[in-house]
């Protein structure tokens, strides 16, 4: 589900869940555990994926099949995991090996440094195209990471961008050759790990404090979002969206 390797204090986590590492309860539980149970041996983290896909976002098939009871468990867990990623106290580098869509894109945006491999992989926040609102942890992550002049366009349009466009728009910081992606990410992780841990933690906390405060103040918004995600009407729209994308 998640392959892990640690070398010289750099923990590499590789999403390897079924075909597309789509986010479901089980994957989120494992990722959350990795983010919250690291010990002092871990100095920094690299987050990457498998093959041509980093993460395809929420497992919409399972969500619509299992309905509201599943959503009531899944969505709070998604928010909790995204918040844990956003507040992770140590350096974390995204090595985006391919497609990073919707929730997959938000995982990338939650990292401190974001790399993407050259190629045909696409990245973007497609939530509104699917027909679901952003939980606050997701939207605040996007708001923090994406340049203000690009933010509304990318959120409202749901555009997915190839690597060079993604770098120009602020989804990622750097585009590298596929063979160099993981070594480059690990090099950056080692460089950041040289910063004294408490200095890094406090600086990251200060930088993200406003976004975190908005996450923590959004209980009402998250309750409204959960109601929308749980509704049969939303699930019908999601099925229509999936049918359209399959036909393309």
BAKE-592818 format. One record per atom (N, C-alpha, C, O): x negated, y negated, z negated. Coordinates in steps of 0.2 Angstrom, whole numbers, padded with zeros to 4 digits, always signed. Atoms other than C-alpha are relative to their C-alpha. Layout:
N
XYZ/...
END
This chain:
248
-0004+0006+0000/+0000+0000+0000/-0004-0006+0000/-0003-0011+0004/+0005+0005+0000/-0014-0012-0005/-0007+0004-0001/-0008+0007-0006/+0007-0003+0001/-0032-0006-0002/-0005-0005-0003/-0004-0011-0001/+0005+0004+0004/-0045-0013-0014/-0007+0002+0000/-0008+0008+0000/+0007-0001+0001/-0063-0015-0014/-0004-0005-0003/-0002-0011-0002/+0004+0005+0003/-0075-0024-0025/-0007+0000+0001/-0010+0006+0000/+0008+0000-0001/-0093-0029-0021/-0002-0007-0002/+0000-0012+0000/+0003+0006+0003/-0103-0041-0031/+0005-0005-0003/+0004-0011-0002/-0005+0005+0003/-0088-0048-0040/+0005-0002+0005/+0010-0006+0003/-0005+0002-0005/-0078-0051-0023/+0005+0006+0001/+0003+0011+0004/-0005-0005-0001/-0062-0041-0023/+0004-0002+0006/+0007-0007+0007/-0004+0000-0006/-0055-0038-0006/+0006+0004+0000/+0006+0010-0002/-0006-0003+0000/-0037-0034-0005/+0003+0000+0007/+0004-0005+0010/-0003-0001-0007/-0030-0027+0011/+0007+0003+0000/+0008+0008-0002/-0007-0002-0001/-0011-0026+0014/+0000+0006+0005/-0002+0005+0011/+0000-0006-0004/-0008-0009+0021/+0006+0004-0001/+0006+0010-0003/-0006-0002+0001/+0010-0006+0019/+0004+0002+0006/+0007-0003+0009/-0004-0002-0006/+0019+0004+0032/-0003-0003+0007/-0009-0005+0007/+0002+0002-0006/+0018-0003+0050/-0003-0008+0000/-0008-0010+0003/+0001+0007+0000/+0018-0022+0046/-0001-0003-0006/-0001-0010-0007/+0001+0003+0006/+0015-0024+0028/+0006-0005-0002/+0005-0011-0005/-0006+0005+0001/+0033-0032+0027/+0001+0000-0008/+0000+0005-0011/-0001+0001+0008/+0037-0038+0009/+0006+0003-0002/+0012+0002+0000/-0006-0003+0003/+0048-0027-0001/-0002+0000-0008/-0007-0002-0010/+0001+0000+0008/+0049-0024-0020/-0006+0004-0002/-0010+0001-0006/+0006-0004+0002/+0036-0011-0020/-0007-0003+0001/-0011-0003-0003/+0006+0004-0002/+0023-0021-0011/-0001-0006-0005/-0007-0007-0007/+0001+0005+0004/+0026-0036-0021/-0002+0002-0007/-0006-0002-0010/+0002-0002+0007/+0025-0027-0038/-0008+0002+0000/-0011+0000-0005/+0007-0002+0000/+0008-0020-0033/-0005-0007+0001/-0010-0008-0002/+0004+0007+0000/+0002-0038-0027/+0000-0004-0006/-0005-0007-0008/+0000+0004+0006/+0008-0046-0042/-0004+0003-0006/-0008-0001-0009/+0004-0003+0005/-0001-0034-0053/-0007-0001+0002/-0011-0003-0003/+0007+0002-0002/-0017-0037-0043/-0002-0007-0002/-0007-0009-0004/+0001+0007+0001/-0015-0056-0046/+0000-0001-0007/-0003-0006-0009/-0001+0002+0007/-0011-0055-0064/-0004+0004-0005/-0005+0003-0011/+0004-0004+0005/-0022-0041-0071/-0007+0000+0002/-0011+0005+0000/+0007+0000-0001/-0039-0046-0064/-0004-0001-0006/-0002-0004-0011/+0004+0001+0006/-0053-0045-0076/-0006-0004+0002/-0007-0007+0007/+0006+0004-0001/-0070-0054-0078/-0004+0002+0005/-0009-0002+0007/+0004-0002-0005/-0078-0043-0066/+0001-0003+0007/-0003-0003+0012/-0002+0003-0006/-0068-0051-0052/-0002-0008+0000/+0001-0011-0004/+0002+0007+0000/-0076-0068-0047/+0004-0004+0005/+0005-0010+0004/-0004+0003-0005/-0066-0071-0032/+0004+0005+0004/+0002+0011+0004/-0004-0005-0004/-0053-0063-0020/+0000-0002+0007/+0001-0008+0009/-0002+0001-0008/-0051-0061-0001/+0006+0004+0001/+0007+0010-0001/-0006-0004-0002/-0034-0056+0005/+0001+0000+0007/+0000-0005+0011/+0000-0002-0007/-0032-0048+0022/+0005+0005+0001/+0009+0007-0003/-0005-0004-0002/-0021-0037+0032/-0003+0006+0004/-0009+0007+0004/+0002-0006-0003/-0022-0022+0043/+0002+0000+0008/+0007-0002+0010/-0001+0000-0007/-0024-0020+0062/+0002-0007+0003/-0002-0012+0002/-0002+0006-0003/-0015-0034+0072/+0005-0004-0004/+0007-0010-0002/-0005+0003+0005/-0004-0039+0057/-0002-0001-0006/-0005+0003-0010/+0001+0001+0007/-0007-0048+0041/+0006+0001-0004/+0005+0006-0008/-0007-0002+0003/+0011-0048+0035/+0005-0003+0004/+0005-0009+0006/-0006+0002-0005/+0027-0049+0045/+0006-0003-0004/+0011-0004-0001/-0006+0003+0003/+0037-0057+0031/+0004+0005-0004/+0002+0011-0005/-0004-0004+0004/+0051-0050+0021/+0003+0006+0004/+0004+0005+0010/-0003-0006-0003/+0058-0033+0025/+0007-0001+0001/+0011+0001-0003/-0007+0002-0001/+0074-0039+0033/+0004+0006+0001/+0010+0006-0001/-0004-0006-0001/+0080-0022+0038/+0002+0003-0007/+0008+0005-0008/-0002-0003+0007/+0079-0015+0020/+0005-0005-0004/+0010-0003-0007/-0005+0005+0004/+0087-0031+0013/+0007+0000+0002/+0011+0000-0002/-0007+0000-0002/+0102-0030+0024/+0003+0007-0001/+0009+0007-0002/-0003-0006+0001/+0104-0012+0022/+0002+0001-0007/+0007+0004-0009/-0001-0001+0007/+0103-0012+0003/+0004-0006-0003/+0007-0005-0009/-0005+0006+0002/+0113-0029+0001/-0002-0003-0006/-0008-0004-0008/+0001+0005+0005/+0115-0040-0013/-0003+0003-0007/-0007-0001-0009/+0003-0003+0005/+0110-0028-0027/-0008+0000+0001/-0012-0002-0004/+0007+0000-0001/+0093-0027-0019/-0003-0007+0000/-0008-0008-0003/+0002+0007+0000/+0092-0046-0016/-0001-0002-0007/-0006-0006-0008/+0000+0002+0007/+0095-0049-0034/-0006+0002-0004/-0009-0001-0008/+0007-0002+0002/+0079-0039-0038/-0005-0003+0004/-0010-0005+0001/+0005+0002-0004/+0069-0044-0024/-0002-0008+0000/-0008-0009-0001/+0002+0007+0000/+0070-0063-0023/-0003-0003-0006/-0008-0007-0005/+0004+0002+0006/+0065-0067-0041/-0007+0003+0000/-0012-0001-0002/+0006-0003+0000/+0051-0055-0039/-0005-0004+0006/-0011-0005+0005/+0004+0004-0006/+0045-0064-0022/-0002-0007-0003/-0008-0008-0002/+0002+0007+0003/+0046-0081-0031/-0006+0001-0005/-0010-0003-0006/+0005-0001+0005/+0036-0074-0046/-0007+0002+0003/-0012-0001+0001/+0006-0001-0004/+0023-0067-0034/-0003-0006+0003/-0009-0007+0003/+0003+0005-0003/+0021-0082-0024/-0003-0005-0005/-0008-0009-0004/+0003+0005+0005/+0019-0093-0040/-0006+0003-0003/-0011-0001-0004/+0006-0003+0002/+0006-0081-0046/-0006-0001+0004/-0012-0002+0002/+0005+0002-0005/-0004-0083-0030/-0002-0007+0000/-0008-0009+0000/+0001+0008-0001/-0002-0102-0030/-0004-0002-0006/-0008-0006-0006/+0003+0002+0006/-0008-0103-0048/-0006+0005-0002/-0009+0004-0007/+0006-0005+0002/-0022-0089-0047/-0006-0004-0002/-0008-0008+0002/+0005+0004+0002/-0036-0096-0057/-0007+0000+0003/-0011-0004+0002/+0006-0001-0003/-0050-0090-0047/+0000-0001+0008/+0006-0002+0010/-0001+0001-0007/-0055-0093-0029/+0003+0006+0004/+0002+0012+0002/-0004-0005-0004/-0044-0084-0016/+0000-0002+0007/+0002-0008+0009/+0001+0002-0007/-0048-0084+0003/+0005+0005+0004/+0005+0011+0003/-0004-0004-0005/-0035-0078+0016/-0004+0001+0006/-0007-0003+0010/+0003-0002-0006/-0043-0068+0030/+0006+0002+0005/+0007+0008+0005/-0006-0001-0004/-0028-0069+0042/-0002+0004+0007/-0004+0001+0011/+0002-0005-0005/-0031-0054+0054/+0004+0000+0006/+0002+0002+0011/-0005+0000-0006/-0016-0056+0065/+0007-0004-0003/+0007-0009-0006/-0007+0004+0002/+0003-0061+0063/+0001-0001-0007/+0000+0004-0011/-0002+0002+0007/+0008-0070+0047/+0006-0004+0001/+0006-0010+0002/-0006+0003-0002/+0026-0073+0049/+0004-0001-0007/+0004+0003-0011/-0005+0002+0006/+0038-0082+0036/-0004+0002-0007/-0008-0002-0008/+0004-0002+0006/+0033-0074+0019/-0007+0001+0001/-0011+0000-0004/+0007-0002-0002/+0017-0068+0027/-0004-0007+0001/-0010-0007-0002/+0003+0006-0001/+0013-0086+0032/-0001-0003-0007/-0006-0007-0009/+0000+0003+0006/+0017-0092+0014/-0006+0003-0004/-0009+0000-0008/+0005-0003+0003/+0005-0079+0007/-0007-0003+0002/-0011-0005-0002/+0006+0003-0003/-0009-0087+0018/+0000-0007-0003/-0006-0009-0006/+0000+0007+0002/-0004-0105+0013/-0001+0000-0008/-0004-0005-0010/+0001+0000+0007/-0005-0100-0006/-0007+0000-0001/-0009-0001-0007/+0007-0002+0001/-0024-0096-0004/-0004-0007+0000/-0001-0012+0003/+0004+0006+0000/-0038-0109-0007/-0003-0002+0007/-0003-0008+0008/+0003+0001-0007/-0046-0107+0010/+0003+0005+0005/+0004+0011+0003/-0004-0004-0004/-0037-0100+0025/-0004+0001+0007/-0004-0004+0011/+0003-0001-0007/-0046-0092+0040/+0005+0005+0004/+0009+0008+0001/-0004-0004-0004/-0038-0084+0055/-0004+0003+0006/-0008-0001+0008/+0004-0003-0005/-0045-0072+0068/+0003-0003+0007/+0009-0004+0008/-0002+0002-0007/-0045-0078+0086/+0004+0006+0003/+0003+0012+0001/-0004-0006-0003/-0033-0068+0097/+0008-0003+0001/+0009-0009+0001/-0007+0001-0002/-0014-0067+0100/+0004+0000-0007/+0011+0000-0006/-0004+0000+0007/-0009-0067+0081/+0004-0007+0000/+0001-0012+0002/-0003+0006+0001/+0004-0080+0077/+0002-0001-0008/+0003+0004-0011/-0001+0002+0007/+0008-0089+0061/+0005-0005-0001/+0005-0010+0003/-0005+0005+0001/+0023-0099+0055/+0005+0002-0005/+0006+0008-0007/-0006-0001+0005/+0038-0101+0043/+0006+0000+0004/+0009-0006+0005/-0006+0000-0004/+0053-0095+0052/+0006+0001-0004/+0012+0003-0002/-0006-0001+0004/+0065-0094+0037/+0006-0003+0002/+0012+0000+0002/-0006+0004-0002/+0077-0107+0044/+0003+0004+0006/+0009+0004+0008/-0002-0004-0006/+0078-0097+0061/+0003+0006-0002/+0008+0008+0001/-0003-0007+0002/+0082-0081+0051/+0007-0002-0003/+0012+0002-0003/-0007+0002+0003/+0096-0091+0041/+0000+0000-0007/+0005+0000-0010/+0000+0000+0007/+0089-0091+0024/-0004-0006-0003/-0008-0009+0001/+0004+0006+0003/+0083-0106+0012/-0006+0003-0003/-0007+0009-0005/+0006-0002+0003/+0066-0106+0005/+0001+0000-0008/+0004-0005-0010/+0000+0001+0007/+0065-0102-0013/-0005-0005-0002/-0010-0007+0002/+0004+0006+0001/+0056-0116-0022/-0007+0001+0000/-0011-0003+0002/+0008-0002+0000/+0039-0107-0025/-0002+0000+0007/-0008-0001+0009/+0002+0000-0007/+0039-0104-0006/-0001-0007+0003/-0006-0008+0006/+0000+0007-0003/+0043-0122-0001/-0005-0004-0003/-0008-0008+0001/+0005+0004+0003/+0032-0130-0013/-0007+0002+0002/-0012-0002+0003/+0007-0002-0003/+0017-0119-0007/-0001-0003+0007/-0006-0005+0009/+0001+0003-0007/+0021-0125+0011/-0001-0007-0001/-0006-0010+0003/+0001+0007+0001/+0023-0143+0005/-0007-0002-0002/-0010-0007+0000/+0007+0001+0003/+0006-0142-0004/-0005+0001+0006/-0010-0003+0006/+0006-0002-0004/-0004-0134+0010/+0000-0003+0007/-0005-0005+0010/-0001+0002-0007/+0003-0141+0027/+0000-0008-0001/+0003-0011-0005/+0000+0007+0000/-0001-0159+0031/+0007-0004+0001/+0011-0001+0004/-0006+0003+0000/+0013-0171+0028/+0003-0002+0007/+0009-0001+0008/-0003+0002-0007/+0015-0177+0046/+0002+0006+0004/+0005+0005+0009/-0002-0006-0004/+0017-0159+0052/+0006+0004-0004/+0009+0008-0001/-0004-0004+0005/+0028-0153+0037/+0007+0002+0003/+0009+0007+0004/-0007-0001-0002/+0046-0156+0043/+0000+0003+0006/+0005+0008+0007/-0001-0003-0007/+0043-0151+0061/-0001+0007-0001/+0003+0011+0002/+0002-0007+0001/+0035-0134+0056/+0006+0003-0004/+0007+0009-0002/-0005-0004+0004/+0048-0130+0043/+0007+0000+0004/+0010+0005+0004/-0007+0000-0004/+0064-0136+0053/+0000+0004+0006/+0005+0008+0008/+0000-0004-0006/+0058-0128+0069/-0001+0007+0000/+0001+0011+0004/+0002-0007+0001/+0052-0112+0063/-0006+0002+0005/-0006+0008+0007/+0005-0001-0005/+0038-0113+0076/-0005+0005-0003/-0008+0004-0008/+0006-0004+0002/+0025-0099+0076/-0006-0002+0005/-0005-0003+0011/+0005+0002-0004/+0008-0104+0082/-0006+0005+0001/-0007+0009-0004/+0006-0004-0001/-0007-0096+0089/-0006-0003-0004/-0005-0009-0006/+0005+0003+0004/-0024-0098+0080/-0002-0007+0001/-0002-0011-0004/+0002+0007-0001/-0030-0114+0088/+0005-0005-0002/+0003-0010-0005/-0006+0004+0002/-0013-0122+0086/+0001+0000-0007/+0002-0006-0010/-0001-0001+0008/-0012-0116+0068/-0005-0004-0003/-0004-0007-0008/+0006+0004+0003/-0029-0124+0064/+0002-0007+0001/+0001-0011-0004/-0001+0008-0001/-0024-0141+0072/+0006-0002-0004/+0006-0008-0006/-0006+0002+0003/-0007-0141+0063/-0001+0001-0008/+0003-0001-0012/+0001-0001+0007/-0015-0136+0046/+0002+0006-0004/+0002+0007-0010/-0002-0006+0003/-0008-0119+0043/-0007+0004-0002/-0007+0007-0007/+0006-0003+0002/-0026-0113+0043/-0006-0005+0001/-0005-0010+0004/+0005+0005+0000/-0043-0121+0040/-0005+0002+0005/-0009-0003+0007/+0005-0002-0004/-0054-0111+0052/+0002+0006+0004/+0005+0010+0001/-0001-0006-0005/-0053-0099+0067/-0007+0003+0001/-0011+0000+0003/+0006-0003-0001/-0066-0086+0069/+0001+0006+0004/+0007+0009+0005/+0000-0006-0004/-0070-0071+0080/+0002+0006-0005/+0001+0006-0011/-0003-0006+0004/-0061-0055+0074/-0005+0004-0004/-0004+0005-0010/+0005-0004+0003/-0077-0046+0070/-0003-0004-0006/-0006-0001-0010/+0003+0004+0005/-0083-0061+0059/+0005-0002-0005/+0003-0005-0010/-0005+0002+0004/-0067-0063+0050/-0001+0002-0008/-0002-0003-0012/+0001-0002+0007/-0070-0053+0034/-0007-0002-0002/-0007-0004-0008/+0006+0003+0002/-0088-0057+0033/+0000-0007-0002/-0003-0009-0007/+0000+0007+0001/-0085-0075+0034/+0004-0002-0006/+0003-0006-0010/-0004+0001+0006/-0071-0074+0021/-0003+0002-0006/-0003-0002-0011/+0004-0002+0006/-0082-0065+0009/-0006-0004-0001/-0007-0006-0007/+0005+0005+0001/-0096-0077+0012/+0003-0006-0004/+0000-0009-0009/-0003+0006+0003/-0084-0092+0007/+0002+0002-0007/+0001-0002-0011/-0002-0002+0007/-0078-0082-0008/-0006+0000-0004/-0005-0002-0010/+0006+0000+0004/-0095-0079-0014/-0003-0007-0002/-0005-0009-0007/+0002+0007+0001/-0099-0098-0012/+0004-0003-0005/+0002-0006-0010/-0004+0003+0005/-0084-0103-0022/-0001+0003-0006/+0000+0000-0012/+0001-0004+0006/-0087-0090-0035/-0006-0003-0004/-0007-0001-0010/+0006+0003+0004/-0104-0099-0039/+0002-0006-0004/-0001-0008-0009/-0003+0006+0004/-0093-0114-0046/+0001+0003-0007/+0004+0009-0008/-0002-0002+0007/-0092-0112-0065/+0008+0002-0001/+0012-0003+0001/-0008-0002+0000/-0075-0102-0068/+0004-0005-0003/+0010-0007+0000/-0004+0005+0003/-0068-0115-0080/+0001-0006+0004/+0006-0009+0004/+0000+0006-0004/-0072-0129-0069/+0004+0001+0006/+0008-0004+0008/-0004-0001-0006/-0064-0121-0054/+0007+0001-0002/+0012-0002+0001/-0006-0001+0002/-0049-0116-0064/+0004-0006-0001/+0010-0008+0001/-0004+0006+0002/-0045-0133-0071/+0001-0005+0006/+0006-0008+0007/-0001+0004-0005/-0048-0142-0055/+0005+0002+0005/+0009-0002+0007/-0005-0003-0004/-0037-0130-0045/+0007-0002-0004/+0012-0003-0001/-0006+0002+0004/-0024-0133-0059/+0002-0007+0001/+0008-0008+0002/-0001+0007-0001/-0025-0152-0058/+0003-0001+0007/+0008-0005+0008/-0002+0001-0007/-0024-0151-0039/+0008+0002+0002/+0011-0001+0005/-0006-0003-0002/-0008-0141-0039/+0005-0001-0005/+0011+0001-0005/-0004+0001+0006/+0000-0148-0055/+0007-0003+0003/+0012+0000+0000/-0007+0003-0002/+0014-0158-0046/+0004+0005+0004/+0010+0005+0002/-0004-0005-0003/+0019-0144-0035/+0003+0005-0005/+0008+0008-0004/-0003-0005+0005/+0020-0132-0049/+0005-0003-0005/+0010+0001-0006/-0005+0003+0004/+0030-0144-0059/+0007+0000+0003/+0012+0001+0001/-0006+0000-0004/+0043-0145-0045/+0002+0007+0000/+0008+0008+0000/-0002-0007+0000/+0043-0126-0044/+0004+0002-0007/+0009+0005-0007/-0003-0002+0007/+0047-0125-0063/+0006-0004-0001/+0010-0002-0006/-0006+0004+0001/+0060-0138-0062/+0006+0002+0005/+0011-0002+0005/-0005-0001-0005/+0070-0130-0048/+0005+0006-0001/+0007+0010+0003/-0004-0006+0002/+0080-0117-0057/+0007+0000+0003/+0009+0005+0006/-0007+0001-0003/+0097-0124-0050/-0001+0002+0007/+0003+0005+0010/+0001-0001-0007/+0090-0124-0032/-0001+0008+0001/+0001+0010+0006/+0001-0007-0001/+0084-0106-0034/+0006+0004-0001/+0007+0009+0002/-0006-0004+0001/+0100-0100-0041/+0005-0001+0007/+0008+0004+0009/-0004+0001-0006/+0109-0108-0025/-0003+0004+0005/+0000+0007+0009/+0003-0004-0005/+0096-0100-0014/+0001+0008-0001/+0003+0011+0004/-0002-0007+0001/+0099-0083-0022/+0007+0002+0002/+0008+0007+0005/-0007-0002-0002/+0117-0084-0019/+0001+0000+0008/+0004+0004+0011/+0000+0000-0008/+0114-0088+0000/-0003+0006+0002/+0000+0010+0006/+0003-0006-0002/+0102-0074+0002/+0004+0006-0002/+0003+0011+0002/-0004-0006+0002/+0114-0062-0007/+0007+0001+0004/+0010+0006+0004/-0007+0000-0003/+0130-0066+0004/+0000+0004+0006/-0005+0005+0010/-0001-0004-0006/+0137-0054+0017/-0001-0005+0006/-0003-0002+0012/+0000+0004-0006/+0138-0069+0029/-0008-0001+0002/-0009-0001+0008/+0007+0001-0002/+0119-0072+0028/-0003+0007+0003/-0007+0006+0007/+0002-0007-0002/+0116-0053+0030/+0002+0001+0008/-0002+0004+0012/-0002-0001-0007/+0126-0054+0046/-0004-0004+0005/-0006-0002+0010/+0004+0005-0004/+0116-0069+0053/-0007+0003+0000/-0010+0003+0006/+0007-0004+0000/+0100-0059+0048/+0000+0005+0006/-0005+0006+0010/-0001-0005-0005/+0106-0045+0059/+0000-0002+0007/-0003+0000+0011/+0000+0003-0006/+0110-0056+0073/-0007-0002+0002/-0009-0002+0008/+0007+0003-0002/+0092-0064+0072/-0004+0006+0002/-0008+0006+0007/+0004-0005-0002/+0084-0047+0072/+0002+0003+0007/-0002+0005+0010/-0003-0003-0007/+0095-0041+0087/-0003-0005+0005/-0005-0002+0011/+0003+0005-0005/+0089-0057+0096/-0007+0001+0001/-0010+0001+0007/+0007-0001+0000/+0071-0054+0092/-0002+0006+0004/-0007+0006+0007/+0002-0007-0003/+0071-0036+0098/+0001+0000+0007/-0003+0003+0011/-0001+0001-0007/+0078-0041+0115/-0005-0004+0003/-0006-0003+0010/+0005+0004-0003/+0064-0053+0118/-0006+0004+0003/-0010+0001+0006/
END
